[in-house]
Amino acid sequence: MPGFYSTIARYYDAEHTDKIDDLLFYDELAGEYGDPILEIGCGTGRVMFHLGQAGYTVHGIDNEASMLERAHRRLDSLPHLKNQLTLHQGDVFTYSLEGKYKLTLLTYNALMHFHEQEAQLALLKRMRQWTADDGLLVIDLPNAGETFASQDNDAITLERTFIEPENGHLVMQQAVSYLDRVEQLMRVTWIYDEVTGDGVVKRTVAPVVFRYFFYPEVQLLLKSSGFEVVEVYGDTERGPFEDGCERMIILAKPVNW
């Protein structure tokens, strides 16, 4: 059975075309810390290509071939970036990657795919190995407090509509979700209804599970992995992390083990 990102890869870029609020934030951090930069779970390269266009050297790792295939196609169309962007396909726990990076990034919700504490610690310890001693780790997550305070709703919700650029079809993206507050897991089924040129609706169903994190938990995970938190923000404009904020964006620096 294909994985989640294999199933939705062809929709991903069109679905996230308006997701640009974090790009200036990473620009600012790259300007402060420099490169090279490493992104874990780089996908189709939304963040990587932006930083590459800004002149930075960026490496990205992802284990989903369908997502990286789209990134490679985009890179082929932008040959001036081939010396700046490097795509790696592999398992982050075992992939051999040389060197140290001034910025290591777990961008938009990437950590949420690591459900078990053992995997979370293994990931962060790998990132400690790859982060330069004077570098910075960035983790971008939703504010779990807001999600856990919301009322449960089993209804199918229309999330967005967009045009699939390769064929011009209208796509209606819907979702139904269940939040397990004990395990801190959100089980989501995304439904993509694609209206073809002859009016036929083609449905794609893509289930996925996300792990939610609270701030003290992430602090402890980072401390156990050789990092210390230096800043936490509630949005990509560096607003305060407080009740009602949308995001939990954590900046952490390496410490001696």
Secondary structure, DSSP 8 states (H G I E B T S, - for coil): ---HHHHHHHHHHHHTTT--TTHHHHHHHHHHH-S-EEEES-TT-HHHHHHHHTT--EEEEES-HHHHHHHHHHHHT-GGGTTTEEEEES-TTT----S-EEEEEE-TTGGGG--SHHHHHHHHHHHHHHEEEEEEEEEEEE-HHHHHHS----S-EEEEEEEETTTTEEEEEEEEEEEETTTTEEEEEEEEEEE-TTS-EEEEEEEEEEE---HHHHHHHHHHTTEEEEEEESSTT--B--TT-SEEEEEEEE---
